[in-house]
Amino acid sequence: MALAISNVPVLTGEVADRFVKEAEYNAKNLAGSKYDADAQAKCMSIVERSRRFLEKMKGNDAE
């Protein structure tokens, strides 16, 4: 028994134009906010602490 292939919706006309404009605005104005550098630094700090913790735990498991 075969299943019907559903159609993929496609934006056209004014709706498509508005979507593209809003996407471009968001990429330009919201993606590079001044808080990104601070947030990225905090995130990398957390990742580094986690990495060190895991290395320490692996070292304790070997003993």
LINHUTA-V532708 format. One record per run of one state. SS is the DSSP state (h for helix, s for strand, l for the rest). FROM is the first residue (numbers start at 1). LEN is the number of residues. Records with the same first field share a line. If there is no record, write none. Layout:
SS = FROM-LEN  FROM-LEN
This chain:
l = 1-12  30-6  63-1
h = 13-17  36-27
